[in-house]
Amino acid sequence: QLQLVESGGGLVQPGGSLRLSCRASGFILDSYSIGWFRQAPGKEREGVSCISNSGGSTNYADSVKGRFTISRDNAKNTVYLQMNSLKPADTAVYYCAATSRRLCVLQRNYYTAWGQGTQVTVSS
């Protein structure tokens, strides 16, 4: 059974950093493209970043470019999202998602499996 588990969320001050992890089980991660999405209270879920199955292609939302970095360690069956220079506007529940398609696309309906999410709160 395909399963994704996010971890690494928490409370951080503005300007701080967090690294989120998305660990896959039940399937071999290197066959899947992975996306990170987030959903703030009262807002729609939005794409943050994604990485193709090969790792050769990445994509970022304009709001996080230059601050967030996505990477993957297929040996550990894990994808990471390094988040630096965090802002209060980054506060949300962060979800990772998987698709067997090889391209990296920041669209919700492109992905077929989702994790349960991890809370990120940026506040002083």
All heavy atoms as an XYZ file, in Angstrom:
940
protein
N       0.841     -1.191      0.000
C       0.000      0.000      0.000
C       0.877      1.242      0.000
O       1.765      1.391      0.823
C      -0.909      0.016      1.210
C      -1.852      1.206      1.253
C      -2.775      1.146      2.474
O      -2.728      0.195      3.245
N      -3.590      2.168      2.618
N       0.606      2.137     -0.928
C       1.387      3.351     -1.066
C       1.065      4.285      0.096
O      -0.084      4.613      0.339
C       1.038      4.005     -2.401
C       1.909      5.130     -2.913
C       1.846      5.172     -4.433
C       1.465      6.466     -2.355
N       2.101      4.708      0.818
C       1.901      5.578      1.974
C       2.998      6.642      2.023
O       4.164      6.354      1.755
C       1.912      4.769      3.268
C       1.535      5.562      4.494
C       1.406      4.687      5.734
O       1.785      3.519      5.721
N       0.876      5.253      6.801
N       2.593      7.856      2.382
C       3.520      8.965      2.557
C       3.363      9.514      3.967
O       2.234      9.724      4.426
C       3.237     10.074      1.542
C       3.386      9.716      0.068
C       2.782     10.803     -0.810
C       4.846      9.515     -0.286
N       4.476      9.788      4.623
C       4.436     10.330      5.978
C       5.344     11.547      6.044
O       6.553     11.441      5.800
C       4.869      9.289      7.018
C       4.854      9.911      8.413
C       3.954      8.069      6.967
N       4.759     12.692      6.399
C       5.523     13.921      6.550
C       5.985     14.076      8.000
O       5.305     13.628      8.930
C       4.680     15.149      6.179
C       4.099     15.143      4.791
C       2.694     14.578      4.739
O       2.326     13.809      5.656
O       1.945     14.903      3.798
N       7.110     14.742      8.167
C       7.618     15.073      9.496
C       8.486     16.310      9.397
O       8.846     16.736      8.291
C       8.405     13.903     10.088
O       9.541     13.616      9.293
N       8.819     16.875     10.551
C       9.726     18.008     10.585
C       9.075     19.354     10.812
O       9.772     20.371     10.923
N       7.754     19.380     10.865
C       7.079     20.644     11.124
C       7.258     21.094     12.559
O       7.793     20.366     13.399
N       6.809     22.314     12.840
C       6.921     22.841     14.190
C       6.738     24.332     14.222
O       6.305     24.944     13.237
N       7.093     24.906     15.358
C       7.007     26.348     15.570
C       8.392     26.953     15.408
O       9.363     26.479     16.024
C       6.463     26.634     16.975
C       6.450     28.092     17.423
C       5.520     28.923     16.546
C       6.049     28.186     18.890
N       8.481     27.985     14.588
C       9.766     28.635     14.341
C       9.540     30.139     14.266
O       8.463     30.592     13.853
C      10.415     28.087     13.050
C       9.562     28.402     11.833
C      11.823     28.585     12.865
N      10.542     30.901     14.646
C      10.450     32.358     14.568
C      10.671     32.839     13.138
O      11.333     32.150     12.344
C      11.479     32.995     15.486
C      11.207     32.772     16.966
C      12.166     33.544     17.844
O      13.213     33.997     17.408
N      11.795     33.706     19.115
N      10.132     33.998     12.795
C      10.401     34.556     11.470
C      11.901     34.642     11.210
O      12.676     35.015     12.098
C       9.770     35.941     11.545
C       8.673     35.782     12.544
C       9.201     34.832     13.570
N      12.283     34.270     10.007
C      13.688     34.227      9.644
C      14.360     32.901      9.914
O      15.493     32.677      9.479
N      13.665     32.022     10.602
C      14.227     30.724     10.938
C      14.098     29.713      9.819
O      13.628     30.033      8.716
N      14.527     28.480     10.118
C      14.540     27.408      9.122
C      13.921     26.135      9.679
O      13.952     25.890     10.891
C      15.980     27.098      8.696
O      16.583     28.210      8.079
N      13.381     25.358      8.761
C      12.899     24.017      9.067
C      13.190     23.122      7.870
O      13.228     23.616      6.728
C      11.384     24.004      9.333
C      10.861     24.517     10.671
C       9.337     24.546     10.643
C      11.363     23.683     11.827
N      13.353     21.842      8.130
C      13.461     20.874      7.042
C      12.359     19.837      7.195
O      12.313     19.103      8.187
C      14.819     20.182      7.015
C      14.990     19.332      5.755
C      16.347     18.672      5.658
N      16.469     17.501      6.513
C      17.367     16.543      6.343
N      18.221     16.608      5.324
N      17.426     15.519      7.178
N      11.502     19.789      6.209
C      10.434     18.804      6.195
C      10.901     17.551      5.469
O      11.670     17.629      4.505
C       9.187     19.348      5.509
C       8.620     20.650      6.063
C       7.329     21.012      5.322
C       8.390     20.587      7.544
N      10.416     16.415      5.930
C      10.723     15.139      5.290
C       9.426     14.467      4.858
O       8.406     14.572      5.538
C      11.471     14.211      6.246
O      12.703     14.761      6.641
N       9.497     13.791      3.756
C       8.375     13.008      3.241
C       8.916     11.605      2.962
O       9.658     11.411      2.000
C       7.821     13.632      1.970
S       6.564     12.637      1.122
N       8.545     10.678      3.825
C       9.057      9.322      3.692
C       7.989      8.445      3.062
O       6.839      8.452      3.494
C       9.488      8.761      5.036
C      10.219      7.427      4.922
C      10.750      6.960      6.259
N      11.544      5.763      6.126
C      11.068      4.543      5.991
N       9.744      4.345      5.961
N      11.872      3.500      5.872
N       8.403      7.687      2.067
C       7.474      6.812      1.352
C       7.616      5.382      1.817
O       8.723      4.924      2.127
C       7.736      6.901     -0.139
N       6.518      4.691      1.861
C       6.541      3.258      2.141
C       5.535      2.566      1.236
O       4.555      3.165      0.795
C       6.216      2.979      3.613
O       4.913      3.415      3.931
N       5.838      1.315      0.922
C       4.941      0.553      0.065
C       5.209      0.731     -1.412
O       4.537      0.116     -2.250
N       6.175      1.592     -1.748
C       6.529      1.751     -3.156
C       7.948      2.309     -3.240
O       8.486      2.824     -2.264
C       5.543      2.671     -3.882
C       5.535      4.095     -3.403
C       6.163      5.094     -4.118
C       4.876      4.455     -2.228
C       6.147      6.412     -3.685
C       4.843      5.761     -1.790
C       5.487      6.743     -2.510
N       8.529      2.194     -4.406
C       9.889      2.678     -4.619
C       9.813      4.128     -5.076
O       9.268      4.440     -6.128
C      10.626      1.836     -5.677
C      10.599      0.360     -5.262
C      12.051      2.339     -5.830
C      11.245      0.089     -3.922
N      10.362      4.998     -4.262
C      10.174      6.430     -4.482
C      10.749      6.917     -5.800
O      10.207      7.843     -6.407
C      10.798      7.206     -3.319
C      10.475      8.684     -3.265
C       8.993      8.914     -3.052
C      11.276      9.356     -2.165
N      11.820      6.308     -6.286
C      12.475      6.861     -7.469
C      11.659      6.661     -8.745
O      12.066      7.121     -9.806
C      13.887      6.316     -7.629
C      13.926      4.813     -7.847
O      12.857      4.194     -7.984
O      15.033      4.258     -7.866
N      10.522      6.003     -8.634
C       9.620      5.885     -9.777
C       8.548      6.964     -9.773
O       7.715      6.998    -10.693
C       8.927      4.516     -9.773
O       9.865      3.478     -9.894
N       8.581      7.832     -8.781
C       7.514      8.803     -8.593
C       8.053     10.231     -8.529
O       9.106     10.486     -7.946
C       6.747      8.506     -7.307
C       5.909      7.260     -7.385
C       6.483      6.004     -7.299
C       4.537      7.339     -7.578
C       5.727      4.859     -7.394
C       3.760      6.201     -7.668
C       4.366      4.964     -7.576
O       3.600      3.833     -7.675
N       7.286     11.128     -9.088
C       7.517     12.551     -8.869
C       6.774     12.959     -7.598
O       5.684     12.442     -7.311
C       7.011     13.371    -10.054
O       7.733     13.045    -11.229
N       7.374     13.878     -6.857
C       6.841     14.272     -5.553
C       6.602     15.770     -5.511
O       7.429     16.553     -5.978
C       7.810     13.887     -4.428
C       8.085     12.382     -4.440
C       7.256     14.338     -3.080
C       6.878     11.526     -4.138
N       5.463     16.135     -4.950
C       5.153     17.548     -4.769
C       4.918     17.866     -3.306
O       4.498     17.016     -2.527
N       5.233     19.100     -2.956
C       4.885     19.634     -1.635
C       3.803     20.694     -1.838
O       3.935     21.569     -2.699
C       6.090     20.278     -0.962
C       7.042     19.316     -0.326
C       8.213     18.857     -0.841
C       6.916     18.700      0.961
N       8.817     17.996      0.029
C       8.038     17.880      1.157
C       5.951     18.756      1.969
C       8.235     17.126      2.313
C       6.144     18.008      3.124
C       7.267     17.204      3.277
N       2.776     20.603     -1.027
C       1.683     21.558     -1.052
C       1.468     22.081      0.362
O       1.928     21.476      1.339
C       0.399     20.881     -1.556
C       0.449     20.499     -3.003
C       1.175     19.397     -3.429
C      -0.216     21.256     -3.954
C       1.241     19.051     -4.772
C      -0.170     20.921     -5.295
C       0.560     19.819     -5.702
N       0.760     23.172      0.478
C       0.434     23.694      1.804
C      -0.967     24.282      1.803
O      -1.473     24.732      0.764
C       1.449     24.739      2.252
C       1.456     26.021      1.451
C       2.603     26.921      1.905
N       2.630     28.184      1.172
C       3.598     29.086      1.285
N       4.636     28.858      2.107
N       3.544     30.220      0.598
N      -1.555     24.262      2.978
C      -2.898     24.805      3.126
C      -2.989     25.579      4.433
O      -2.818     25.008      5.513
C      -3.946     23.699      3.093
C      -5.360     24.220      3.048
C      -6.363     23.139      2.677
O      -6.084     21.946      2.749
N      -7.551     23.557      2.255
N      -3.233     26.861      4.297
C      -3.420     27.730      5.457
C      -4.906     27.778      5.799
O      -5.755     27.521      4.940
C      -2.900     29.126      5.152
N      -5.251     28.106      7.048
C      -6.671     28.161      7.439
C      -7.473     29.092      6.541
O      -7.067     30.230      6.279
C      -6.601     28.707      8.872
C      -5.276     28.288      9.365
C      -4.364     28.372      8.178
N      -8.583     28.585      6.035
C      -9.459     29.388      5.198
C      -8.996     29.582      3.765
O      -9.631     30.318      3.009
N      -7.900     28.919      3.400
C      -7.364     29.062      2.040
C      -7.309     27.714      1.331
O      -7.333     26.663      1.968
C      -5.969     29.690      2.080
C      -5.950     31.112      2.609
C      -4.572     31.723      2.456
C      -4.567     33.171      2.916
N      -3.221     33.799      2.759
N      -7.215     27.771      0.020
C      -7.096     26.542     -0.762
C      -5.679     25.985     -0.654
O      -4.721     26.716     -0.407
C      -7.442     26.823     -2.225
C      -8.912     27.148     -2.448
C      -9.268     27.169     -3.925
O      -8.370     26.989     -4.758
O     -10.454     27.372     -4.222
N      -5.592     24.689     -0.888
C      -4.280     24.054     -0.907
C      -3.517     24.524     -2.139
O      -4.039     24.490     -3.257
C      -4.435     22.536     -0.905
C      -3.181     21.776     -0.605
C      -3.446     20.300     -0.403
N      -4.339     20.065      0.730
C      -4.622     18.847      1.192
N      -4.088     17.772      0.637
N      -5.449     18.714      2.212
N      -2.273     24.919     -1.937
C      -1.476     25.460     -3.039
C      -0.161     24.704     -3.182
O       0.400     24.200     -2.211
C      -1.188     26.943     -2.803
C      -0.353     27.235     -1.579
C       0.045     28.713     -1.455
O      -0.257     29.493     -2.370
O       0.667     29.056     -0.439
N       0.316     24.660     -4.404
C       1.584     24.003     -4.668
C       2.755     24.849     -4.202
O       2.761     26.060     -4.407
N       3.723     24.209     -3.595
C       4.911     24.890     -3.077
C       6.143     24.535     -3.914
O       6.866     25.416     -4.371
C       5.151     24.507     -1.604
C       6.456     25.107     -1.097
C       3.982     24.955     -0.741
N       6.352     23.241     -4.100
C       7.520     22.785     -4.832
C       7.302     21.353     -5.283
O       6.480     20.638     -4.723
C       8.766     22.868     -3.938
O       9.921     22.465     -4.656
N       8.045     20.949     -6.301
C       7.966     19.559     -6.744
C       9.298     19.153     -7.350
O      10.121     20.000     -7.718
C       6.822     19.344     -7.736
S       6.924     20.328     -9.226
N       9.479     17.840     -7.431
C      10.708     17.282     -7.996
C      10.335     16.069     -8.827
O       9.514     15.246     -8.430
C      11.714     16.943     -6.879
C      13.062     16.519     -7.449
C      11.164     15.880     -5.930
C      14.180     16.514     -6.397
N      10.925     15.976     -9.998
C      10.612     14.871    -10.891
C      11.185     13.568    -10.356
O      12.018     13.559     -9.446
C      11.176     15.157    -12.285
O      12.579     15.261    -12.220
N      10.743     12.457    -10.932
C      11.169     11.161    -10.411
C      12.684     10.973    -10.519
O      13.303     10.332     -9.668
C      10.430     10.024    -11.106
C      10.679      9.990    -12.606
O      11.211     10.931    -13.176
N      10.278      8.889    -13.240
N      13.283     11.558    -11.518
C      14.729     11.437    -11.678
C      15.496     12.418    -10.805
O      16.709     12.291    -10.623
C      15.113     11.688    -13.140
O      14.890     13.039    -13.481
N      14.788     13.422    -10.303
C      15.451     14.479     -9.549
C      16.051     15.555    -10.428
O      16.589     16.546     -9.938
N      15.931     15.380    -11.745
C      16.559     16.321    -12.647
C      15.771     17.592    -12.893
O      16.290     18.540    -13.479
N      14.534     17.608    -12.455
C      13.691     18.779    -12.664
C      12.989     19.151    -11.367
O      12.453     18.280    -10.670
C      12.650     18.483    -13.746
O      11.775     19.573    -13.915
N      13.037     20.433    -11.043
C      12.338     20.936     -9.871
C      11.535     22.170    -10.255
O      11.788     22.806    -11.286
C      13.311     21.306     -8.740
O      14.221     22.312     -9.204
C      14.100     20.096     -8.269
N      10.590     22.514     -9.404
C       9.751     23.677     -9.655
C       9.355     24.282     -8.308
O       9.208     23.550     -7.320
C       8.506     23.265    -10.440
C       7.818     24.428    -11.108
O       8.290     25.557    -11.048
N       6.700     24.154    -11.764
N       9.206     25.601     -8.292
C       8.869     26.291     -7.049
C       7.804     27.343     -7.305
O       7.788     27.996     -8.356
C      10.103     26.991     -6.466
C      11.213     26.054     -6.059
C      12.222     25.720     -6.960
C      11.250     25.501     -4.785
C      13.236     24.849     -6.604
C      12.266     24.635     -4.413
C      13.249     24.312     -5.327
O      14.255     23.448     -4.968
N       6.945     27.530     -6.326
C       6.025     28.651     -6.372
C       6.824     29.947     -6.230
O       7.862     29.976     -5.558
C       5.002     28.538     -5.244
N       6.350     31.001     -6.851
C       7.062     32.269     -6.794
C       7.277     32.735     -5.356
O       8.294     33.358     -5.039
C       6.292     33.343     -7.564
C       6.354     33.131     -9.069
O       7.237     32.377     -9.536
O       5.522     33.721     -9.778
N       6.331     32.442     -4.494
C       6.389     32.929     -3.115
C       7.505     32.290     -2.297
O       7.857     32.799     -1.232
C       5.046     32.681     -2.420
O       4.723     31.294     -2.429
N       8.067     31.175     -2.785
C       9.107     30.487     -2.009
C      10.440     30.404     -2.750
O      11.424     29.908     -2.189
C       8.661     29.067     -1.595
C       7.330     29.124     -0.865
C       8.596     28.127     -2.776
N      10.489     30.871     -3.970
C      11.735     30.804     -4.748
C      12.852     31.532     -4.019
O      12.673     32.633     -3.513
C      11.527     31.420     -6.130
C      10.841     30.507     -7.113
C      10.696     31.170     -8.472
C       9.978     30.245     -9.437
N       9.740     30.899    -10.750
N      14.007     30.882     -3.977
C      15.162     31.466     -3.310
C      15.199     31.212     -1.815
O      16.212     31.482     -1.166
N      14.105     30.679     -1.270
C      14.063     30.387      0.180
C      13.917     28.895      0.453
O      14.438     28.399      1.451
C      12.892     31.133      0.825
C      12.973     32.642      0.691
C      11.901     33.336      1.528
N      10.542     32.983      1.116
C       9.635     32.438      1.924
N       9.940     32.157      3.187
N       8.409     32.164      1.474
N      13.189     28.190     -0.391
C      12.941     26.761     -0.200
C      13.739     25.957     -1.216
O      13.937     26.388     -2.355
C      11.458     26.432     -0.383
C      10.544     26.958      0.699
C      10.973     27.873      1.643
C       9.226     26.532      0.743
C      10.125     28.347      2.628
C       8.354     26.989      1.717
C       8.813     27.910      2.655
N      14.179     24.776     -0.799
C      14.892     23.867     -1.690
C      14.359     22.457     -1.508
O      14.303     21.951     -0.377
C      16.403     23.884     -1.404
O      16.904     25.214     -1.520
C      17.137     22.973     -2.387
N      13.980     21.845     -2.614
C      13.501     20.472     -2.573
C      14.617     19.539     -3.024
O      15.410     19.882     -3.917
C      12.238     20.299     -3.452
C      11.565     18.958     -3.185
C      12.562     20.489     -4.932
C      10.182     18.827     -3.844
N      14.683     18.375     -2.405
C      15.693     17.391     -2.784
C      15.154     16.005     -2.466
O      14.146     15.866     -1.764
C      17.011     17.643     -2.038
O      16.815     17.504     -0.636
N      15.823     15.004     -2.990
C      15.383     13.639     -2.731
C      16.571     12.735     -2.477
O      17.642     12.924     -3.068
C      14.519     13.106     -3.874
C      15.176     12.978     -5.214
C      14.127     12.740     -6.308
N      13.349     11.548     -6.034
C      12.108     11.348     -6.480
N      11.523     12.267     -7.229
N      11.462     10.228     -6.205
N      16.374     11.757     -1.610
C      17.362     10.722     -1.337
C      16.649      9.404     -1.581
O      15.965      8.881     -0.693
C      17.866     10.831      0.096
C      18.987      9.859      0.407
O      19.123      8.865     -0.341
O      19.715     10.074      1.375
N      16.792      8.897     -2.780
C      16.062      7.683     -3.141
C      16.518      6.479     -2.323
O      15.734      5.559     -2.104
C      16.198      7.406     -4.632
C      15.416      8.401     -5.473
O      14.437      8.996     -5.010
N      15.845      8.600     -6.707
N      17.746      6.493     -1.881
C      18.230      5.378     -1.053
C      17.474      5.311      0.271
O      17.311      4.230      0.841
C      19.725      5.527     -0.802
N      17.023      6.479      0.737
C      16.253      6.530      1.977
C      14.756      6.627      1.713
O      13.970      6.774      2.651
C      16.708      7.724      2.822
C      18.136      7.609      3.317
C      18.498      8.788      4.212
C      19.915      8.646      4.750
N      20.299      9.789      5.623
N      14.396      6.587      0.436
C      12.978      6.678      0.065
C      12.330      7.930      0.646
O      11.169      7.909      1.092
C      12.204      5.442      0.516
C      11.469      4.752     -0.616
O      11.877      4.831     -1.769
N      10.389      4.076     -0.296
N      13.063      9.038      0.610
C      12.623     10.263      1.276
C      12.873     11.485      0.391
O      13.893     11.566     -0.305
C      13.362     10.440      2.610
O      13.105      9.299      3.447
C      12.890     11.691      3.338
N      11.924     12.404      0.442
C      12.065     13.711     -0.197
C      12.060     14.771      0.902
O      11.308     14.656      1.880
C      10.927     13.959     -1.194
C      10.933     15.399     -1.694
C      11.039     13.005     -2.379
N      12.901     15.781      0.719
C      13.040     16.829      1.729
C      12.606     18.179      1.158
O      12.705     18.425     -0.045
C      14.494     16.934      2.178
C      15.054     15.650      2.730
C      15.834     14.819      1.934
C      14.799     15.259      4.039
C      16.353     13.636      2.432
C      15.307     14.077      4.549
C      16.078     13.264      3.729
O      16.577     12.087      4.226
N      12.160     19.036      2.056
C      11.903     20.429      1.711
C      12.615     21.284      2.747
O      12.179     21.360      3.900
C      10.407     20.734      1.697
C      10.049     22.144      1.238
C      10.387     22.326     -0.252
C       8.568     22.456      1.478
N      13.723     21.874      2.349
C      14.471     22.784      3.216
C      13.855     24.166      3.096
O      13.783     24.721      1.992
C      15.939     22.821      2.820
C      16.781     23.769      3.646
C      16.909     23.352      5.098
O      17.126     22.183      5.384
N      16.774     24.309      6.013
N      13.419     24.713      4.212
C      12.743     26.008      4.213
C      13.558     26.993      5.036
O      13.734     26.800      6.250
C      11.327     25.867      4.788
C      10.491     24.790      4.098
S       8.784     24.765      4.652
C       8.990     24.352      6.380
N      14.059     28.022      4.388
C      14.857     29.058      5.044
C      14.128     30.392      4.982
O      13.195     30.567      4.197
C      16.219     29.174      4.375
C      17.028     27.894      4.453
O      16.921     27.125      5.416
N      17.848     27.652      3.441
N      14.578     31.313      5.806
C      14.008     32.673      5.834
C      12.487     32.614      5.929
O      11.778     33.303      5.177
C      14.440     33.444      4.579
O      15.835     33.506      4.487
N      12.011     31.839      6.841
C      10.567     31.635      6.959
C       9.842     32.895      7.380
O      10.369     33.713      8.150
C      10.272     30.498      7.931
C      10.516     29.096      7.346
C      10.645     28.057      8.439
C       9.396     28.729      6.383
N       8.638     33.044      6.861
C       7.802     34.202      7.130
C       6.482     33.739      7.753
O       6.071     32.598      7.539
C       7.496     34.923      5.817
C       8.696     35.305      4.991
C       8.267     35.882      3.650
C       9.456     36.239      2.785
N       9.048     36.796      1.480
N       5.812     34.619      8.460
C       4.490     34.241      8.990
C       3.535     33.753      7.902
O       2.704     32.881      8.164
C       4.001     35.544      9.642
C       5.255     36.234     10.068
C       6.256     35.921      8.978
N       3.678     34.276      6.686
C       2.816     33.852      5.581
C       3.060     32.407      5.163
O       2.255     31.834      4.417
C       3.031     34.764      4.373
N       4.153     31.803      5.637
C       4.428     30.392      5.331
C       3.694     29.444      6.284
O       3.747     28.227      6.094
C       5.932     30.122      5.421
C       6.727     30.878      4.385
O       6.301     30.917      3.216
O       7.789     31.435      4.753
N       3.031     29.992      7.286
C       2.293     29.165      8.227
C       1.181     28.401      7.518
O       0.345     28.992      6.837
C       1.695     30.045      9.343
O       2.758     30.628     10.095
C       0.807     29.219     10.264
N       1.192     27.092      7.678
C       0.222     26.234      6.994
C       0.479     24.788      7.392
O       1.499     24.473      8.012
C       0.343     26.378      5.475
N      -0.444     23.931      6.994
C      -0.180     22.493      7.032
C       0.460     22.122      5.698
O      -0.064     22.476      4.634
C      -1.466     21.676      7.249
C      -1.155     20.185      7.222
C      -2.123     22.066      8.574
N       1.573     21.444      5.774
C       2.328     21.075      4.579
C       2.110     19.595      4.282
O       2.244     18.738      5.172
C       3.811     21.359      4.771
C       4.143     22.822      4.625
C       3.757     23.745      5.601
C       4.826     23.308      3.512
C       4.035     25.094      5.467
C       5.121     24.654      3.375
C       4.712     25.533      4.351
O       4.999     26.887      4.211
N       1.797     19.318      3.023
C       1.521     17.959      2.574
C       2.491     17.577      1.461
O       2.823     18.399      0.608
C       0.108     17.855      1.999
C      -0.999     18.211      2.942
C      -1.426     19.528      3.064
C      -1.635     17.240      3.694
C      -2.458     19.870      3.929
C      -2.678     17.566      4.554
C      -3.074     18.875      4.660
O      -4.104     19.202      5.509
N       2.907     16.326      1.450
C       3.605     15.829      0.281
C       2.660     14.899     -0.483
O       1.724     14.325      0.090
C       4.910     15.128      0.635
S       4.765     13.623      1.599
N       2.917     14.786     -1.774
C       2.057     14.007     -2.651
C       2.904     13.336     -3.716
O       3.964     13.848     -4.079
C       1.004     14.909     -3.292
N       2.420     12.225     -4.222
C       3.175     11.439     -5.191
C       2.354     11.163     -6.435
O       1.127     11.028     -6.380
C       3.607     10.116     -4.565
N       3.058     11.085     -7.562
C       2.451     10.674     -8.821
C       3.432      9.782     -9.564
O       4.641     10.016     -9.504
C       2.070     11.878     -9.688
O       1.561     11.420    -10.943
C       3.262     12.778     -9.952
N       2.916      8.818    -10.285
C       3.786      7.937    -11.061
C       4.235      8.591    -12.358
O       5.078      8.047    -13.080
C       3.072      6.618    -11.361
O       1.870      6.862    -12.074
N       3.681      9.755    -12.645
C       4.129     10.482    -13.831
C       5.539     11.023    -13.603
O       5.937     11.294    -12.481
C       3.183     11.633    -14.138
C       1.752     11.176    -14.407
C       0.867     12.354    -14.723
N      -0.528     11.962    -14.894
C      -1.484     12.811    -15.246
N      -1.201     14.081    -15.467
N      -2.723     12.385    -15.368
N       6.266     11.207    -14.661
C       7.680     11.547    -14.516
C       7.943     13.047    -14.449
O       9.041     13.467    -14.110
C       8.490     10.936    -15.661
C       8.104     11.460    -17.029
C       8.925     10.765    -18.123
N       8.586     11.246    -19.449
C       9.123     12.315    -20.012
N      10.026     13.022    -19.337
N       8.766     12.684    -21.215
N       6.956     13.861    -14.770
C       7.174     15.303    -14.781
C       6.856     15.917    -13.423
O       6.173     15.328    -12.588
C       6.331     15.959    -15.868
C       6.658     15.530    -17.292
C       5.741     16.256    -18.269
C       8.113     15.804    -17.622
N       7.309     17.138    -13.233
C       7.104     17.891    -12.006
C       6.111     19.007    -12.287
O       6.395     19.909    -13.052
C       8.453     18.449    -11.548
S       8.378     19.692    -10.275
N       4.944     18.927    -11.664
C       3.868     19.878    -11.923
C       3.243     20.299    -10.600
O       2.983     19.457     -9.744
C       2.781     19.247    -12.819
C       1.622     20.203    -13.012
C       3.362     18.844    -14.156
N       2.995     21.578    -10.429
C       2.408     22.076     -9.181
C       0.894     22.208     -9.309
O       0.324     23.292     -9.151
C       3.026     23.421     -8.792
C       4.454     23.364     -8.266
C       4.975     24.770     -7.977
C       4.550     22.489     -7.038
N       0.257     21.090     -9.584
C      -1.202     21.043     -9.665
C      -1.704     19.923     -8.781
O      -1.219     18.792     -8.880
C      -1.654     20.815    -11.116
C      -1.330     21.964    -12.037
C      -1.745     21.681    -13.475
O      -2.336     20.640    -13.756
N      -1.453     22.602    -14.368
N      -2.680     20.188     -7.974
C      -3.184     19.194     -7.033
C      -3.664     17.929     -7.732
O      -3.367     16.811     -7.279
C      -4.334     19.784     -6.216
C      -3.929     20.817     -5.199
C      -5.132     21.358     -4.472
N      -5.909     20.297     -3.835
C      -7.032     20.509     -3.175
N      -7.528     21.726     -3.081
N      -7.676     19.515     -2.621
N      -4.409     18.072     -8.801
C      -5.021     16.895     -9.421
C      -4.031     16.058    -10.206
O      -4.401     15.028    -10.770
C      -6.205     17.307    -10.307
C      -5.806     18.256    -11.409
O      -4.629     18.539    -11.597
N      -6.786     18.764    -12.144
N      -2.792     16.449    -10.231
C      -1.727     15.687    -10.895
C      -1.258     14.529    -10.021
O      -0.648     13.586    -10.507
C      -0.569     16.641    -11.184
C       0.524     16.117    -12.081
C       0.312     15.951    -13.446
C       1.788     15.852    -11.568
C       1.336     15.512    -14.268
C       2.801     15.407    -12.386
C       2.581     15.238    -13.729
O       3.590     14.796    -14.545
N      -1.555     14.621     -8.723
C      -1.020     13.682     -7.751
C      -2.107     12.734     -7.259
O      -3.267     13.126     -7.102
C      -0.388     14.444     -6.585
C       0.791     15.262     -7.036
C       0.606     16.548     -7.526
C       2.072     14.737     -7.025
C       1.682     17.293     -7.997
C       3.152     15.476     -7.475
C       2.959     16.747     -7.971
O       4.015     17.474     -8.429
N      -1.710     11.502     -7.010
C      -2.701     10.479     -6.667
C      -2.588      9.961     -5.240
O      -3.479      9.272     -4.768
C      -2.563      9.291     -7.625
O      -1.212      8.815     -7.590
C      -2.899      9.709     -9.058
N      -1.511     10.273     -4.558
C      -1.347      9.818     -3.181
C      -0.882     10.979     -2.329
O      -0.020     11.763     -2.764
C      -0.337      8.685     -3.111
N      -1.428     11.072     -1.144
C      -1.152     12.204     -0.257
C      -0.821     11.730      1.152
O      -1.369     10.717      1.624
C      -2.374     13.126     -0.185
C      -2.659     13.830     -1.455
C      -3.309     13.314     -2.553
C      -2.292     15.158     -1.796
N      -3.370     14.256     -3.546
C      -2.758     15.401     -3.106
C      -1.627     16.181     -1.133
C      -2.559     16.625     -3.751
C      -1.438     17.385     -1.770
C      -1.908     17.602     -3.060
N       0.056     12.492      1.805
C       0.304     12.266      3.205
C      -0.725     12.978      4.069
O      -1.626     13.655      3.551
N      -0.572     12.846      5.377
C      -1.523     13.425      6.332
C      -1.192     14.875      6.687
O      -2.031     15.583      7.256
C      -1.574     12.584      7.603
C      -2.158     11.202      7.381
C      -3.575     11.261      6.860
O      -4.439     11.910      7.440
N      -3.838     10.584      5.747
N       0.006     15.315      6.380
C       0.378     16.702      6.618
C       1.149     16.911      7.899
O       1.044     16.128      8.848
N       1.915     17.991      7.932
C       2.650     18.406      9.115
C       2.494     19.919      9.260
O       2.585     20.658      8.289
C       4.125     17.986      9.031
O       4.794     18.307     10.266
C       4.863     18.650      7.878
N       2.250     20.357     10.487
C       1.972     21.766     10.740
C       3.270     22.567     10.825
O       4.203     22.192     11.548
C       1.191     21.930     12.043
C       0.935     23.364     12.453
C      -0.064     24.070     11.562
O      -1.126     23.523     11.264
N       0.251     25.279     11.125
N       3.303     23.670     10.117
C       4.396     24.634     10.218
C       3.803     25.962     10.679
O       2.887     26.488     10.043
C       5.119     24.817      8.866
C       6.112     25.965      8.937
C       5.819     23.524      8.475
N       4.329     26.480     11.772
C       3.870     27.758     12.308
C       5.058     28.689     12.447
O       6.040     28.352     13.112
C       3.183     27.575     13.664
O       2.093     26.654     13.537
C       2.649     28.902     14.188
N       4.963     29.837     11.802
C       6.027     30.835     11.858
C       5.489     32.029     12.633
O       4.601     32.744     12.164
C       6.478     31.253     10.456
C       7.663     32.219     10.553
C       6.833     30.033      9.613
N       6.028     32.216     13.812
C       5.511     33.261     14.686
C       6.549     33.638     15.724
O       7.345     32.802     16.161
C       4.236     32.778     15.385
O       3.775     33.738     16.314
N       6.524     34.916     16.107
C       7.420     35.362     17.168
C       6.725     35.292     18.531
O       7.338     35.610     19.549
C       7.896     36.791     16.882
O       6.789     37.648     16.705
